[in-house]
């Protein structure tokens, strides 16, 4: 609290009128303290305070100190305004940066989802191709077995035919003699 403000406010228990106030009216602090005491008749604040019969104070206010106080308050307000503007600008920068990061993350997520979807489709195609290759291999194996069986049957038939031909030729050669 500045020196000027402390000069203006009376001590808490002092009910004397404010030295720089208007014609003996009580200060806000005095009224608030009075309002706490229910037995005090000064606790009720009149709508329009009546001027007292005392002559107005001949003491002039400390204008240079008041002007300095106003300047100090104005400087603090400007400083608070600049600080608030800086905080808002920083906050907007943080928000914009966060939004950019979020958009980048969403873009990477969409790309990853698309890549995962493509990989899933390729895996499904590969699985289908593997199943088809397995089916072809089974058919080829079955055909190989059928072919082997036919080959074995043909070999048996050829052996019989060869045996029959040999027997016939023997009989023919025996007859010529």
ZITATA-V207444 format. One record per residue. N is the residue number from 1. RES is the residue in one letter. PHI is phi in radians with two decimals (* if undefined). D_FIRST is the distance of its C-alpha to the first C-alpha in whole Angstrom. Layout:
BEGIN
{{N;RES;PHI;D_FIRST} {N;RES;PHI;D_FIRST}}
END
This chain:
BEGIN
{{1;X;*;0} {2;X;-1.31;4} {3;X;-1.10;7} {4;X;-1.19;8} {5;X;-1.15;7} {6;X;-1.28;7} {7;X;-1.21;10} {8;X;-1.36;11} {9;X;-1.55;11} {10;X;-1.29;14} {11;X;-1.06;14} {12;X;-1.02;16} {13;X;-1.56;19} {14;X;-1.50;19} {15;X;-1.86;21} {16;X;-1.28;22} {17;X;-1.11;21} {18;X;-1.14;18} {19;X;-1.14;19} {20;X;-1.83;18} {21;X;-1.37;19} {22;X;-1.53;23} {23;X;0.59;26} {24;X;1.35;25} {25;X;-1.30;23} {26;X;-1.26;21} {27;X;-1.40;18} {28;X;-1.08;17} {29;X;-1.06;16} {30;X;-1.13;19} {31;X;-1.16;21} {32;X;-1.17;20} {33;X;-1.16;21} {34;X;-1.13;24} {35;X;-1.18;25} {36;X;-1.30;25} {37;X;-1.64;27} {38;X;-1.18;31} {39;X;-1.48;32} {40;X;-1.49;30} {41;X;-1.39;32} {42;X;-1.42;28} {43;X;-1.23;27} {44;X;-1.51;29} {45;X;-1.63;28} {46;X;-1.23;30} {47;X;-1.12;31} {48;X;-2.12;31} {49;X;-1.11;29} {50;X;-1.46;32} {51;X;-1.17;31} {52;X;-1.45;31} {53;X;-1.35;34} {54;X;-1.14;31} {55;X;-1.21;31} {56;X;-1.08;28} {57;X;-1.15;26} {58;X;-1.49;27} {59;X;-1.36;24} {60;X;-1.37;23} {61;X;-1.23;19} {62;X;-1.46;17} {63;X;-1.13;18} {64;X;-1.06;18} {65;X;-1.18;14} {66;X;-1.13;14} {67;X;-1.13;16} {68;X;-1.11;14} {69;X;-1.09;11} {70;X;-1.12;13} {71;X;-1.08;15} {72;X;-1.09;12} {73;X;-1.11;11} {74;X;-1.07;15} {75;X;-1.11;15} {76;X;-1.14;13} {77;X;-1.13;15} {78;X;-1.10;18} {79;X;-1.12;17} {80;X;-1.13;17} {81;X;-1.13;20} {82;X;-1.08;22} {83;X;-1.08;21} {84;X;-1.11;22} {85;X;-1.08;25} {86;X;-1.11;26} {87;X;-1.12;26} {88;X;-1.12;28} {89;X;-1.10;30} {90;X;-1.11;30} {91;X;-1.09;31} {92;X;-1.11;34} {93;X;-1.08;35} {94;X;-1.12;35} {95;X;-1.11;37} {96;X;-1.10;39} {97;X;-1.09;40} {98;X;-1.13;41} {99;X;-1.13;43} {100;X;-1.06;45} {101;X;-1.09;45} {102;X;-1.11;46} {103;X;-1.10;49} {104;X;-1.09;50} {105;X;-1.12;51} {106;X;-1.12;52} {107;X;-1.11;55} {108;X;-1.11;55} {109;X;-1.12;56} {110;X;-1.09;58} {111;X;-1.12;60} {112;X;-1.15;60} {113;X;-1.12;62} {114;X;-1.13;64} {115;X;-1.12;65} {116;X;-1.14;66} {117;X;-1.11;68} {118;X;-1.09;70} {119;X;-1.11;70} {120;X;-1.11;71} {121;X;-1.10;74} {122;X;-1.10;75} {123;X;-1.15;76} {124;X;-1.13;77} {125;X;-1.12;80} {126;X;-1.13;80} {127;X;-1.13;81} {128;X;-1.09;83} {129;X;-1.09;85} {130;X;-1.15;86} {131;X;-1.11;87} {132;X;-1.16;89} {133;X;-1.12;90} {134;X;-1.12;91} {135;X;-1.12;93} {136;X;-1.10;95} {137;X;-1.12;96} {138;X;-1.12;97} {139;X;-1.09;99} {140;X;-1.13;100} {141;X;-1.14;101} {142;X;-1.11;103} {143;X;-1.12;105} {144;X;-1.10;106} {145;X;-1.12;107} {146;X;-1.11;109} {147;X;-1.12;110} {148;X;-1.11;111} {149;X;-1.12;113} {150;X;-1.14;115} {151;X;-1.10;116} {152;X;-1.12;117} {153;X;-1.16;119} {154;X;-1.14;120} {155;X;-1.13;121} {156;X;-1.09;123} {157;X;-1.10;125} {158;X;-1.11;126} {159;X;-1.11;127} {160;X;-1.12;129} {161;X;-1.09;130} {162;X;-1.06;131} {163;X;-1.08;133} {164;X;-1.14;135} {165;X;-1.10;136} {166;X;-1.10;137} {167;X;-1.13;139} {168;X;-1.11;140} {169;X;-1.17;141} {170;X;-1.14;143} {171;X;-1.15;145} {172;X;-1.20;146} {173;X;-1.22;146} {174;X;-1.26;149} {175;X;-1.25;151} {176;X;-1.35;151} {177;X;-1.34;153}}
END
